[in-house]
Amino acid sequence: MTLDQFEKVVSDVVSKLPKNFKDKLDNVQIISKAWPSEYDLASIQARRQTLLFGLYTGVPKIKRGSNYSTLPDKITIFAGPILYSSSTLKDAKKLIKSTVLHEIGHHFGMNEAEISKAFL
């Protein structure tokens, strides 16, 4: 799968979210990158060998004040680790979807347990 094809799958996942869910995704940019940088890994105190599938960068919605205005939050989905961990195209698509939902959960201020309960 090329990065362009990967980005299309990510875009398809986002476009298929329920409208009331998508409407709450304000001030957030969802992008794809080939691999996480050393900075990305360091930002979550992960080791170099960590297969990081996605990363949320920003201020969760539940922690924003009424005067919140800044650059958009960012959700990055990493193609390399996801494709490396997937043996089939179907597996890759499933992992992309779960990663997008996981990172959106962080955008909404959910912790790992809440994300697992809500999305997975």
Secondary structure as a PSIPRED ss2 file (coil, helix, strand):
# PSIPRED VFORMAT (PSIPRED V4.0)

   1 M C   1.000  0.000  0.000
   2 T C   1.000  0.000  0.000
   3 L H   0.000  1.000  0.000
   4 D H   0.000  1.000  0.000
   5 Q H   0.000  1.000  0.000
   6 F H   0.000  1.000  0.000
   7 E H   0.000  1.000  0.000
   8 K H   0.000  1.000  0.000
   9 V H   0.000  1.000  0.000
  10 V H   0.000  1.000  0.000
  11 S H   0.000  1.000  0.000
  12 D H   0.000  1.000  0.000
  13 V H   0.000  1.000  0.000
  14 V H   0.000  1.000  0.000
  15 S H   0.000  1.000  0.000
  16 K C   1.000  0.000  0.000
  17 L C   1.000  0.000  0.000
  18 P C   1.000  0.000  0.000
  19 K H   0.000  1.000  0.000
  20 N H   0.000  1.000  0.000
  21 F H   0.000  1.000  0.000
  22 K H   0.000  1.000  0.000
  23 D C   1.000  0.000  0.000
  24 K C   1.000  0.000  0.000
  25 L C   1.000  0.000  0.000
  26 D C   1.000  0.000  0.000
  27 N C   1.000  0.000  0.000
  28 V E   0.000  0.000  1.000
  29 Q E   0.000  0.000  1.000
  30 I E   0.000  0.000  1.000
  31 I E   0.000  0.000  1.000
  32 S E   0.000  0.000  1.000
  33 K E   0.000  0.000  1.000
  34 A C   1.000  0.000  0.000
  35 W C   1.000  0.000  0.000
  36 P C   1.000  0.000  0.000
  37 S C   1.000  0.000  0.000
  38 E H   0.000  1.000  0.000
  39 Y H   0.000  1.000  0.000
  40 D H   0.000  1.000  0.000
  41 L H   0.000  1.000  0.000
  42 A H   0.000  1.000  0.000
  43 S H   0.000  1.000  0.000
  44 I C   1.000  0.000  0.000
  45 Q C   1.000  0.000  0.000
  46 A C   1.000  0.000  0.000
  47 R C   1.000  0.000  0.000
  48 R C   1.000  0.000  0.000
  49 Q C   1.000  0.000  0.000
  50 T C   1.000  0.000  0.000
  51 L C   1.000  0.000  0.000
  52 L C   1.000  0.000  0.000
  53 F C   1.000  0.000  0.000
  54 G E   0.000  0.000  1.000
  55 L E   0.000  0.000  1.000
  56 Y E   0.000  0.000  1.000
  57 T E   0.000  0.000  1.000
  58 G C   1.000  0.000  0.000
  59 V C   1.000  0.000  0.000
  60 P C   1.000  0.000  0.000
  61 K H   0.000  1.000  0.000
  62 I H   0.000  1.000  0.000
  63 K H   0.000  1.000  0.000
  64 R C   1.000  0.000  0.000
  65 G C   1.000  0.000  0.000
  66 S C   1.000  0.000  0.000
  67 N C   1.000  0.000  0.000
  68 Y C   1.000  0.000  0.000
  69 S C   1.000  0.000  0.000
  70 T C   1.000  0.000  0.000
  71 L C   1.000  0.000  0.000
  72 P C   1.000  0.000  0.000
  73 D E   0.000  0.000  1.000
  74 K E   0.000  0.000  1.000
  75 I E   0.000  0.000  1.000
  76 T E   0.000  0.000  1.000
  77 I E   0.000  0.000  1.000
  78 F E   0.000  0.000  1.000
  79 A H   0.000  1.000  0.000
  80 G H   0.000  1.000  0.000
  81 P H   0.000  1.000  0.000
  82 I H   0.000  1.000  0.000
  83 L H   0.000  1.000  0.000
  84 Y H   0.000  1.000  0.000
  85 S C   1.000  0.000  0.000
  86 S C   1.000  0.000  0.000
  87 S C   1.000  0.000  0.000
  88 T C   1.000  0.000  0.000
  89 L H   0.000  1.000  0.000
  90 K H   0.000  1.000  0.000
  91 D H   0.000  1.000  0.000
  92 A H   0.000  1.000  0.000
  93 K H   0.000  1.000  0.000
  94 K H   0.000  1.000  0.000
  95 L H   0.000  1.000  0.000
  96 I H   0.000  1.000  0.000
  97 K H   0.000  1.000  0.000
  98 S H   0.000  1.000  0.000
  99 T H   0.000  1.000  0.000
 100 V H   0.000  1.000  0.000
 101 L H   0.000  1.000  0.000
 102 H H   0.000  1.000  0.000
 103 E H   0.000  1.000  0.000
 104 I H   0.000  1.000  0.000
 105 G H   0.000  1.000  0.000
 106 H H   0.000  1.000  0.000
 107 H H   0.000  1.000  0.000
 108 F C   1.000  0.000  0.000
 109 G C   1.000  0.000  0.000
 110 M C   1.000  0.000  0.000
 111 N C   1.000  0.000  0.000
 112 E H   0.000  1.000  0.000
 113 A H   0.000  1.000  0.000
 114 E H   0.000  1.000  0.000
 115 I H   0.000  1.000  0.000
 116 S H   0.000  1.000  0.000
 117 K H   0.000  1.000  0.000
 118 A H   0.000  1.000  0.000
 119 F H   0.000  1.000  0.000
 120 L C   1.000  0.000  0.000
